[in-house]
Amino acid sequence: MSIARRVEPRAVVADVLLAAVLGVVILGMSQFAARWQVPPRSPLDALAHALVVVAVVSLAVRRVWPIAALAGAAGATAAYVAFDYPYGPVFLTLVIAAYSVAVRLSMWWSALACGGAMLLELLGHLPRLLGGDFWREFQTAPYGATALVVVPWAVGTIVRLYRESGQRSREEKERRRAYEERIRVVQEVHDVVGHGLSAINFQAAVALHVLEQQPGQARPALEAIRQTSKDALDELRGTLAVFRSPDGDRGPTPGLARLAALVERMNHAGLPVTTTVTGESGDLPAAVDLAAYRIVQESLTNVLRHAGPATATVEIEHGPGAVDVRITDDGRARPTDDLRQGGQGIVGMRERAAAVGGVLEAGPRPEGGFEVRAHLPFGGHR
């Protein structure tokens, strides 16, 4: 355990000001309290004032050296009692010091320190116990020491445990938030890389197929590969920038505004796509906009990967408080086993829909091909 604790300078200044104010108040109130003591106590002389000053000055270091502050306050007040000075507000310094130890140190160290302070306080009553007022002091001294030390220690311990619990809760929330952010980035990278590599693979296959027989037709495929890889890298850099500069500028979040560019890339990759958009998009929340875009992107990527020669249709319907997305193709349906297991692409799309409070259904169509349908509400996201 470190005896000295790191404290902000302004906190030390606050403690010094507190000690100064308490010193003035205690010295003034002690004179008033002395008039009402029964039986009469020793008059407040220079030594009494010096003990008050020592007790008060101890509070100036209660955050930096809490045990030293408690020792100073306990020693001064114990001597104050031993010299039979009248009871007064000087004991407030012991209460504050005991609380400060409990709220800043572990339960073991604070209990040990406050136990020593309580013993020291009881020793201060020893001259009175040995004097003519034994039974009176014997009956009151333990209660006084308990009220001055044990009660503030208990309160301080409760406050410290409450603060530590709140700190642990905040740290757990931060860890959970960081974990969720990493999962989000991994999902984004999966979608970006998966889409880009699928398109590039298909375009490269076309280029290799026509390279020997029709070299002139290979150039458009290579141009499409270059553009697809450039777009994928740009989007990947924007996604990873979240980790490199979490508080810095981030690129615009992908959304349905990029649907035309996505369809163009898929057309260049060899997948004819038609789109239908109905309704007014309005101010679509970023989370819902991104989810809708990624669902379309992943669905078209799956068509490119699994459907064989096919065409696809994307339908976007903007309604009041929700956007509905439907992607269909006329290729061969996905394997049944893959659907039962979920497939990472379908699982990811369902998670995206669920993250914004929506639902997603995917499966083969009776007339052939495959369909993905998502309902994404945004009433609570505006």
N, C-alpha and C positions, 0 to 999 in steps of 0.2 A: 504494500500500500504506500502510495506517495503521500508524505506529510503535507507538502505544499501543493496547492492546486492552481492550475492556470485559470485566471479570471480576467475578464475584460477590464481595462482601466476605468471605464465609466462605472462599473459595478463597485470597484474599490472606492472611487470618489463618493458614490452613494452611501457606502458604509461609513466613510469618514464623516459625512454630513449627518448621518443618522446618529453616530456617536456624539457629535457636537451638540445636536438638538437634545438628545436624551440627557447629556451631562447637565445642561442648563435646567431642564425640567426636573431631573432627579434631585439636584442640589436645592432647588427651590421648594419642591414638594416635601423633601425630607424635613425641612424646618417646620413645615406645617404639621406633618405627621407626628413629629416628636412631642407636640403639645398634648396629644390625646393618648399617650402611652400609659397603661396601667399594668403593673406598677411602674413608676418613673424609671427611665433608663439613664445611662450616662449621657451627658450633654455632647452635642455634635461639636467636636473640636477639629483641629487641623488634621489629625490622623484620620478621623472619620471622613473628612472631605477628600483626603488623599486616597483612601480606599475606594470611595465612590469614583474618583477619577480613574483609578486603575481598572475597575470593573467596566467603566464606560469605554475607556480606550481599547480594551480587549475586543470590543465589538467591531472596531475598525478593521480587524484582520480576520473576521469570522468566515469569510469566503476563501481567503488565501490559506490561512492556517486555522482551520476550525477547531482542532484539538487544543491549540495554544490559546485560542480565544476562550474556550470553555474552561481551561485550567486557570486563566487569569480571572475570569468572572467568578468561578467557584472559590478560588483562593481568597479573593478580595471580600466576597460576601461572607465566607466562613470566618475570616478575621473580624469582619464587621460584627458578626453575632458574638464571637468570643469576647470582644471588648464591651459587650453589653450595650451597644448603641441601639437606639430605637428602631424598631422595624419600619421599613418604608419602601419607596419605589425602587431602591437600589437592587432589589431582588429580581426586578424585571430584566436586568442584564443577564442573569443566570438562565432565565426562561428562554431568552432569545438565543443565547449561546448553545443551550442544549438542543433547541430546535434546529439550529444551523448545523450542528454535528450530525443529527439524525437524518436531515434531508440531503446531506452531501456525502456521507460515508456509508459503507455497507452496514448491514444490521449488526454483524459481529463486532466491528470496530466501534460503531456508535454506542452499542450497549456497553462495551468495555469502558469507553471513555465516560459515558454518563454514569456508570456504576461507580467509577472513581470519584466523579464530581459529587455524587450523592454521599459517598463515604466521607469525603472532605467536608461536606456541609454538616453532616452529623457530628463530626469532630469539633466543629465550631460551637456546638451546643455543650460540649464537655465541661467547660468551666461552670456553666449554669447547672448542669447535672450534679457536679461536685459541690455546688453551693447549697444554699438553704432551700432552693425551689426545685428539688429533685423530681418529685412526682409530677409537678406541672410541666416541666420540660420533657420528662420521659413520655408523657402522654401526647404532647403536641409536636415534638421534634420530628418523629418519623413521618407524620402526615404533612408537615411543612416541606420536608425534603422531597417527599413523593410528588407533591403538587408542583414544586419548583423544577424538578428534574424529570421524573418519570412521565408525567403528563405531556410536556412538550416533546420529549423523546418519542412517545407513542404517536403523537400527531405528525411529527416530522417524518417518522418511518412510513406512516400511511401515505403521506404526500409523495415521498420518494418512490415508493412502490407504484403509486398511481402514475407518476411521470415515466417511470421505466416501462410500465405496461403500455402507455401511450407511445413511447419511443419505439418499442418493439413492434407495435401495430403499424406505425408509420414506415418503419424499415421493411416490414413484410409487404405492405402495399407497394413500396418502391420496387422491391424485388419482383413482385407479381407484375407490376406495370412494365418493368424491363423485360421480363420473360415474354409477356404478351407482345411487346414491340418486336422482339426477336422472332417470335413465331410469325408475326405479320410480315416481316421482311423476308423470312424464308419462303412464305407463301407467294409473296410478290416475285421473288427471284425464280421460284419454280415456274410460275406462269410466264414470266418474260422469257426465260431461257428455253423452257419447253416449247413455247410458241415459235420463237425465233429459230431454234434448231430444227424443228419439224418442217418449217417452211424452207429453210436452207437445204435440208436433206432432199426434199421433193424437187426443188429447183435444180440441185446438183445432179440428181438422177436424170432429169430432162436434158440437161446440158451434156451429160455423158452419152446419152442415147443418140442425140443428133450431131455430136461433135464430128464423127467420121463421115457420115453420109450427107449431112446438111450443115456444114460448119457455120454458115451465115445465121442459122437459127439459134446457135448456141450463145451468141452475144446477148440477146434479150434475157436469157435465163441467168447468165453471169451478172448482168446489170441488176437483175432482181435480187440475186444473192447478195451483191454488194449493198444495195439499199436496205434489204431486210436485216443484214448484220449490223449496219450502221444504226438503224432505228432501235434494234434490240440492245445494242451497246449503250446508246444514249439513255434509254429507259432504265437499263441496269445501273448506270452511273447515278441517275437521279434517285433510284431506290437505295443504293448503298450509301449515298450522301447522308442519309439519316443517321448512320453510325459514325461517319467521319466527322460530321459537324452537326450534332443534334440540335443546336440552337441557331444554326446558320440558315442561309437561304435554301429552300428546297424547290425543286422544279415543280411545275404544275401537276397536280394529281391527274392521272389518266381518267377519262370519263367517256360518256357517249358522244361527246364532241369529236372524239378521234375515231368514231365508227367508220367514217368514210375512208380514212387512211388504212384502217385495219382491213376493210373489205378490198381495197385496192391491192394490198399486199397478198391477201389470199388469192385474188384473181391472178396475180403474177405467179403465185406458187402453183397454179393449175387447178384451183378450186373456184368454180363460178359461184358467186354469192349475190343474191338479190336481197334488198332491204326494204322494209315498210315501216314507217314511223307515223303514228297517229297521236293526236292530242298535243297539248301544249306542255313542253318540258318545264317551263317556269324556272324557279330557283331550286333546282334539284340539290339536295344535300350531298356533300362531297363523298360521304361514306356510301350512300346508296348509289351515286353515280359511278364510283369506282367498282362496287360490287357488280352492277349491271354490265359494265364494260368487261370486267374480268370473266364473267360468266359467258358472255358472247365470245370472247377471245379463246377461252379454254374449250368451249363447245366446237368452234370452228377448227381449232387445232386437233381435236379428237376426230373430227370428220376427215381431216387431211391424213391423219395417221391410220385410221381403222376402217373407214368406209369404202376405200377403193375408189374407182371412178364414180364421181357423184357430183351433185349440185346441192347447194345449201340455201336456205331462206332464213332471214333474221327479221323478226317482227317485234317492234317496240311500241308499246301502248302506254301513253302517259294518261293516268287518270287522277281523280281527286284523292290526294294523299297516298298514292302508290304508283309504281311503274311495273308493268308486266312485260316479261321478256320471253320470247319463244323462238327457239332455233330448231329447225328441222332439216333433214337431208334425205335423199332418195337412194343412198348407198346401202351396202349390206349392214345389218344391225350388229351391235357389239356382241361378243360371246356371252352366253348366259352366265357362265361362272364368274366372269369379270363383273357383271352387274350385281350378283349376289354378294361378292366380296367388297363391292363399292368402287374399287379403282381409285387411285389417288386423285385423279382429275375430278371425278364425280364427287368424291368426299370433300375435296377442297371447295367445289362450287356450293355444296350444301352448307358447309361451314360459313362461307361468305354470305349466303342468304340468311342463315340463322343469326349472324352477327348483327344484322340490321333489323332483326325481327321478322324476317320473311321465310318463305318455304320454297323448296326446289324439288321438282319431280323429273326423273329421267328414265327413259326406257324405249324399247322398240315400238314402232308404230304398226298397227294391224296391216296397213297397206304396204308396208316395207319401209326401210330406213329407220331413222332414230329421231327422237324428239327430246328436247330439254325445255322445261317450262318453269319459270321462276316468278314469284309474286313478292315484290319488295316494297313494303310500306315505309312511309317516312313522316307520318304525322308527328311522332315524338322526336324527330331529328332536326326540325327547323329551329 
